[in-house]
Amino acid sequence: MPVIRNKLNQRIVINLKSGKNIELLAKGLGDVSEDDVSSDHLQAILSNGDITISGEQVAKKPGHSKKGKNLD
């Protein structure tokens, strides 16, 4: 799932193609679906340079590996 990062020092609300909205806090991160990446509003904000899109976000929890096994 693509991850978007807000580069602004203020919150931003993005209208997604699915009809939902995503609110990113200042310098915050959010996950979007592959389909929502093609949203007109998201693409406009991306072209302004206010956000960036990167690949998948790997959720890491203390004491767990990528496969979810306990390291203890």
C-alpha positions as CSV (number, residue, x, y, z in Angstrom):
1,M,0.0,0.0,0.0
2,P,1.5,3.4,-1.0
3,V,2.4,5.8,1.8
4,I,1.9,9.5,1.4
5,R,3.9,12.1,3.5
6,N,2.8,15.6,4.2
7,K,5.7,18.0,3.6
8,L,3.8,21.0,5.0
9,N,3.9,22.4,8.5
10,Q,0.1,22.4,8.6
11,R,-2.5,19.7,8.3
12,I,-3.9,18.8,4.9
13,V,-7.1,17.1,3.9
14,I,-7.0,15.1,0.7
15,N,-10.1,14.0,-1.3
16,L,-9.6,10.5,-2.5
17,K,-11.1,8.7,-5.6
18,S,-13.0,6.3,-3.4
19,G,-15.1,9.2,-2.0
20,K,-13.3,9.2,1.3
21,N,-11.0,11.9,2.7
22,I,-7.7,11.5,4.4
23,E,-6.3,14.0,6.9
24,L,-2.6,14.3,7.4
25,L,-1.2,16.2,10.2
26,A,1.8,18.5,9.7
27,K,4.7,16.3,8.5
28,G,2.4,13.3,8.9
29,L,2.1,9.9,7.1
30,G,-0.9,8.1,5.7
31,D,-1.7,5.0,3.7
32,V,-3.7,5.1,0.5
33,S,-4.9,2.3,-1.8
34,E,-3.4,1.8,-5.3
35,D,-6.6,3.0,-6.8
36,D,-6.7,6.2,-4.7
37,V,-3.3,7.3,-5.9
38,S,-4.9,8.3,-9.2
39,S,-7.3,10.7,-7.4
40,D,-7.3,14.1,-9.1
41,H,-7.0,16.0,-5.8
42,L,-4.1,13.8,-4.7
43,Q,-2.3,14.3,-8.0
44,A,-2.8,18.1,-7.9
45,I,-1.3,18.2,-4.3
46,L,1.5,15.9,-5.5
47,S,2.4,18.2,-8.4
48,N,2.5,21.2,-6.1
49,G,5.2,19.4,-4.1
50,D,3.1,19.5,-0.8
51,I,3.2,15.7,-0.5
52,T,5.4,12.7,-1.5
53,I,4.4,9.1,-2.3
54,S,6.6,6.2,-1.4
55,G,6.3,2.4,-1.6
56,E,4.8,0.1,1.1
57,Q,5.1,1.0,4.8
58,V,6.3,-1.9,7.0
59,A,4.7,-1.7,10.4
60,K,7.4,-2.5,13.0
61,K,6.4,-3.2,16.5
62,P,9.0,-3.5,19.4
63,G,10.0,-7.1,19.9
64,H,8.6,-8.3,16.5
65,S,10.3,-9.1,13.3
66,K,8.8,-8.4,9.8
67,K,7.0,-11.7,9.9
68,G,5.5,-11.0,13.3
69,K,7.5,-13.5,15.3
70,N,8.6,-12.5,18.8
71,L,12.3,-11.9,19.0
72,D,12.5,-12.6,22.8
